[in-house]
Amino acid sequence: SAGTPKVSFKFSLMGIGPSATCLDQLGNLSVEVINSSTVYQLGLSTDFTKTDAVNSTGDQIFQVSGLVLDSKFASAGTNNKVKIKGSFHSKRRMCTNNQKSKLSEATLCDISLTSDTVYDFSEYQLLTGDIDQNGIINLVDYGIVKTNYDAAGCGLKGDLNLDGKVNNIDAALIKVSLSSVDDE
């Protein structure tokens, strides 16, 4: 209905390309929506769809369409941020359309929750590697990749690019995540 607060956005997951054979292992996306006036909604879980597009690094773009939010957002204005976390991906704070990197906390967010805009966050992909889902990517996660090295099949802990194998690609992906600054 008109005026129902909702948000739609595109996102990508580092290293997961269109040829990933185990996409059903992704699970749901965890979403938080936070307004500058301390209106917030945490713990949203949503499914998403694969689009026909990839981002500039070749990662598959996915889309969340019309995620319905609490009615308290109906008059929240546009100074909203969306925090997104994948099933084994670190959380990222999305604040502006076509965002490509981390923005300072002082950045004025510009996400409307009452428009039909599909915000594009796909160039600021979620870092992969939070295998134990504790909110941080660390050497414990890297150890899981090393332990399962050379294993094959969908559903493997450590198959970060979802190609059905734990190998050098997964080790390289987690090394990139370990060297990146966490967003939160």
Residue pairs with C-beta under 8 A, 6 or more apart in sequence:
3 74
3 114
4 68
4 71
4 74
4 114
5 68
5 69
5 70
5 71
5 72
5 73
5 74
5 76
5 113
5 114
6 66
6 67
6 68
6 69
6 113
6 114
7 31
7 33
7 64
7 67
7 69
7 80
7 82
7 111
7 113
7 119
8 63
8 64
8 65
8 66
8 67
8 116
8 117
8 118
8 119
9 63
9 64
9 82
9 84
9 94
9 118
9 119
9 120
9 121
10 51
10 53
10 61
10 62
10 63
10 118
10 119
10 120
10 121
10 122
11 29
11 48
11 61
11 62
11 63
11 64
11 84
11 94
11 121
11 122
11 125
11 126
12 54
12 55
12 59
12 60
12 61
12 62
12 121
12 122
12 123
12 125
12 126
13 26
13 59
13 60
13 62
13 86
13 89
13 125
13 126
13 128
14 57
14 59
14 89
14 125
14 126
14 127
14 128
14 173
14 176
14 177
15 59
15 128
15 160
15 161
15 169
15 173
16 23
16 26
16 59
16 60
16 128
16 160
16 161
16 162
17 54
17 58
17 59
17 60
17 161
18 50
18 54
18 60
19 163
20 60
20 161
20 162
20 163
21 154
21 162
21 163
21 164
22 154
22 155
22 159
22 162
22 163
22 164
23 50
23 162
24 154
25 87
25 154
25 155
25 159
25 162
26 86
26 87
26 162
27 86
27 87
28 45
28 46
28 47
28 87
29 45
29 46
29 47
29 48
29 64
29 84
29 85
29 86
29 87
30 43
30 44
30 45
30 84
30 85
30 86
30 91
31 44
31 45
31 46
31 64
31 67
31 82
31 83
31 84
31 85
32 40
32 41
32 42
32 43
32 44
32 82
32 83
33 40
33 41
33 44
33 69
33 73
33 80
33 81
33 82
33 83
33 113
34 40
34 41
34 80
34 81
34 83
35 73
35 76
35 77
35 79
35 80
36 77
36 79
36 80
36 109
37 76
37 77
37 79
39 72
39 73
39 76
41 69
41 70
41 72
41 73
44 67
44 69
46 64
46 67
47 64
48 62
48 63
48 64
49 62
49 63
49 65
50 60
50 62
51 60
51 61
51 62
51 63
53 61
53 122
54 60
54 61
55 61
55 122
55 123
55 125
56 123
57 125
59 122
59 125
61 122
63 118
65 118
69 113
73 80
73 113
73 114
74 114
76 113
77 112
78 109
78 110
78 111
78 112
79 108
79 109
79 110
80 109
80 111
80 112
80 113
81 93
81 94
81 95
81 109
81 111
82 93
82 94
82 95
82 111
82 119
82 121
83 91
83 92
83 93
83 94
83 184
84 91
84 92
84 94
84 121
84 126
85 91
85 92
85 126
86 126
86 128
87 133
88 128
88 129
88 130
88 131
88 133
88 160
89 126
89 127
89 128
89 129
89 130
90 126
90 127
90 129
90 130
90 135
90 136
90 137
90 177
90 182
90 183
91 126
91 135
91 183
91 184
92 121
92 124
92 126
92 127
92 183
93 102
93 103
93 183
93 184
94 111
94 119
94 121
94 124
95 103
95 107
95 109
95 110
95 111
96 103
96 107
96 109
96 110
96 111
97 110
97 111
97 117
97 119
97 120
98 120
98 123
99 121
99 123
99 124
100 123
100 124
101 124
102 124
102 181
102 183
111 119
127 137
127 176
127 177
127 180
128 160
128 161
128 173
128 174
128 177
129 137
129 141
129 142
129 145
129 160
129 173
129 174
129 177
129 178
130 136
130 137
130 141
131 141
131 144
131 145
131 157
131 158
131 160
132 140
132 141
132 144
134 140
136 182
137 174
137 177
137 178
137 182
138 178
139 178
141 174
142 171
142 174
142 175
142 178
144 157
144 158
145 158
145 160
145 166
145 170
145 171
145 174
146 171
147 158
148 156
148 157
148 158
148 159
148 166
149 158
149 166
149 167
149 171
150 165
150 166
150 167
151 158
151 159
151 165
151 166
152 164
152 165
152 166
153 164
154 162
154 164
156 164
156 165
156 166
158 166
158 170
159 165
159 166
159 170
160 169
160 170
160 173
160 174
161 169
161 170
161 173
163 169
